[in-house]
Amino acid sequence: MVRFMTASSKALEVYDLKLTVVTPFFVGDGIELDKRSYLYNRSRKSVSMIDLERLFKLIVDSRLTDAYEAFMLGGGKDLYEFLRQNRVYEQELNELILYSVDAENAIVEDKYGKPKPQNIHTFIRDAYGNPYVPGSSVKGALRTIILQKLILDDKNRPDMDTSDKHFSTDFDKALSSRYINTLKLHKEQTNPLNSIMRGIRISDSKPLSNSDLTLSKKIDIHTDGSDKDIPVVRETLKPQSELQFKLTLDRGLLQSRITPDYIIDAVNRYADYYYDTYIMKFKKAYDEADIDYNDCLIFGGGSGFFTKSLLYPYFGEKRALKITSELMKRNYKNGKHYLDQKEGISPRTLKYTKFRQKLLPLGVCKIEIK
């Protein structure tokens, strides 16, 4: 930890914050590649991302323009099949490749057991093309766990009208006003200037490499322990990847309220609540790995509704179940959410994936602050 004075605050404390990926972790860049935009090698069980400019040059030089146009308009072949069938050989294919990732854990099979290439949601990258994790993603996760700690410590939580159609938005505003916007730097309590989160700054992570990536398919785990492959595939960070950040705590804004120990305590209370209230409602799936949630954040893309919602800690399990199931019925009409209350949990699926033949939840990262 480094401590120094500034003109605008009493003291800034700078810490090293490290996240070690425990289960595949995803932060997307909003790009989705279809099977005609990457090379899927079935024999190697790998996916290769390609340089599109080199691909187009190869198409033109090989006089495949008409065939390529027909391929792009059709829906059958993937790019690797198309190029090999048109006598583009491995050496030429290798010249197109930017990087390759293991796809063994992401293979989705059709009803005949044949591998079926899927669209791929790609991982966020910096200006130099390296995967990284924005500090804003980590700060958002810390905001959630700090809010939950403050909620659980509040024994006099005011009631709210959950029937209003604007309830979700009003609920978020109410939580911010009561627990987060407490600095009194602006006369309107809802103003972001009053947020204690202004006293917490997190840098973007140091860049990672393509070797830290794998592909992960989405798997839904149901309350009876059964699993179902969902046709969604993401580039994710592999377990054991390490993310390095700088955490700055502004004592001029935070005073003594939020410290590294406070954050770690909030992380563990959140993980305990998540496990006891949600994970324990599901029968353990076949091939599901045992996860130690101690000192772990659960966040990132695809980690599920429960990791981002504070309905359960605020309203308690019984009432939150009813509220959540009603919200789910309203927003996902084909999800059979009328069954949620009968099964005692909403939503009724855990968001998992597979890595090295083991079922794992998405987005579990061990946190250290030094």
Disulfide bonds with the S-S distance in Angstrom:
none
